[in-house]
């Protein structure tokens, strides 16, 4: 199954490691360091131009990939759960 992350971006559900709330998790210095390192490594893809609400960590082709999107984590989780039920 696929998970729609916004705009034209979809990922395989099995590749998703986690869906994280941007506001709640970026208060930690460890998380900010992780996001900074991922950006320096070129593994970040920003989806959309609006204020980001969540980020999704995926493992694609043996490599980590981080997607930042304006879609709330609650909406993404609902989409993922809905796909599992189908």
C-alpha positions as CSV (number, residue, x, y, z in Angstrom):
1,X,0.0,0.0,0.0
2,X,1.0,3.6,-0.4
3,X,0.8,6.6,1.9
4,X,0.1,10.0,0.4
5,X,2.4,12.7,2.0
6,X,1.1,15.7,0.1
7,X,1.2,17.2,-3.3
8,X,2.3,14.4,-5.7
9,X,4.4,12.5,-3.2
10,X,3.5,8.9,-2.1
11,X,5.7,6.3,-0.4
12,X,5.2,2.6,0.3
13,X,3.7,2.1,3.7
14,X,6.1,-0.7,4.4
15,X,9.0,1.9,4.0
16,X,7.7,4.2,6.7
17,X,9.6,4.0,10.0
18,X,7.8,6.8,11.8
19,X,5.6,9.8,11.5
20,X,6.5,12.6,13.8
21,X,4.9,15.9,15.0
22,X,7.2,18.8,14.1
23,X,6.1,21.0,17.1
24,X,6.4,18.3,19.8
25,X,9.6,16.6,18.7
26,X,11.8,19.6,17.7
27,X,12.0,20.8,21.2
28,X,14.7,18.2,21.8
29,X,18.3,19.1,20.9
30,X,18.9,15.5,19.8
31,X,16.0,15.7,17.3
32,X,17.2,19.1,16.0
33,X,20.7,17.6,15.5
34,X,19.2,14.6,13.7
35,X,17.2,16.9,11.3
36,X,20.2,19.1,10.7
37,X,22.4,16.1,9.9
38,X,19.8,14.7,7.6
39,X,19.6,18.0,5.7
40,X,23.4,18.2,5.4
41,X,23.4,14.6,4.1
42,X,20.9,15.5,1.4
43,X,18.3,13.0,2.6
44,X,15.6,15.6,3.3
45,X,12.7,16.3,0.9
46,X,10.4,19.2,1.6
47,X,6.9,18.6,0.3
48,X,5.0,21.9,-0.1
49,X,5.7,25.5,0.8
50,X,3.5,25.9,3.8
51,X,4.5,25.7,7.4
52,X,5.7,22.1,8.2
53,X,3.6,20.1,10.6
54,X,5.2,16.7,10.5
55,X,8.1,14.7,9.2
56,X,8.2,11.1,8.0
57,X,11.2,8.9,8.3
58,X,11.4,6.2,5.7
59,X,13.9,3.5,4.7
60,X,14.0,3.4,0.9
61,X,16.4,1.2,-1.1
62,X,18.5,0.6,2.0
63,X,18.9,4.3,2.8
64,X,17.1,6.7,5.2
65,X,14.9,9.4,3.6
66,X,13.2,12.2,5.6
67,X,10.1,13.9,4.2
68,X,8.8,17.2,5.7
69,X,5.2,18.0,5.0
70,X,2.5,20.5,5.9
71,X,0.1,17.6,6.6
72,X,-0.6,16.9,10.3
73,X,0.8,13.7,11.7
74,X,-2.8,12.8,12.8
75,X,-4.0,13.0,9.2
76,X,-1.1,10.9,8.0
77,X,-1.7,8.2,10.6
78,X,-5.4,8.1,9.7
79,X,-4.5,7.7,6.1
80,X,-2.1,4.8,6.9
81,X,-4.7,3.1,9.1
82,X,-7.4,3.5,6.5
83,X,-5.2,1.8,3.9
84,X,-4.5,-1.1,6.2
85,X,-8.3,-1.7,6.6
86,X,-8.9,-1.9,2.9
